[in-house]
Amino acid sequence: MLTPLENERDIVYRCQQGDLKGYRLIYNHFSQPLLRLGLSLLKSQEDAEDAVQATFVRLYLSVGQFQIRSSLGTYLFRIMVNTCMDTLKKRKNFRPQEFAGAESVYLSQDPLRLDLEKGVAALPERIRLCFVLFAVEGCKHSEIAEIMDLSIGTVKAHIFQAKSRLRRLFAEKWSGTGYEL
């Protein structure tokens, strides 16, 4: 679940009035979850940091039009997803499967964790994003649906597909090793 910012409406109003301290509060609250999402999607610390900066620039430019129909966190995650997708589209010959062999951005030495990261990275883009938002960021199905502009049923199906694919991967590779799922 995206943790709402305390006094969110007041802080958004302050930002709409040009109060830079309001932006600082928003940045302090949301920058790390956005960075984790960026790392999950882009697999590059530098690209993820750039995407976070671009997300906050977009917030700065659009905060005047922001209406509190959804939470600020949902709004920021939606901007971040769009920013990451733009980055991925700009990469030459981008194919999500290329990340299956990528080095871990967490530099983990645990082979189980490395396989999990590779398995998640190999998921199709939308399925991976739904899974990361659900399993890593703890978003509710309804929040993911709003962030990704999908139906709740589609979100649930994507998460189910991700879990099924990861279970198959682990059943094949890790059965009988004590890492049963």
Secondary structure, DSSP 8 states (H G I E B T S, - for coil): -----TTHHHHHHHHHTT-HHHHHHHHHHHHHHHHHHHHHHH--HHHHHHHHHHHHHHHHHHGGG--TTS-HHHHHHHHHHHHHHHHHHHSTT--GGGGGG---TT----HHHHHHHHHHHTS-HHHHHHHIIIIIS---HHHHHHHHT--HHHHHHHHHHHHHHHHHHHHHHHTTTT---
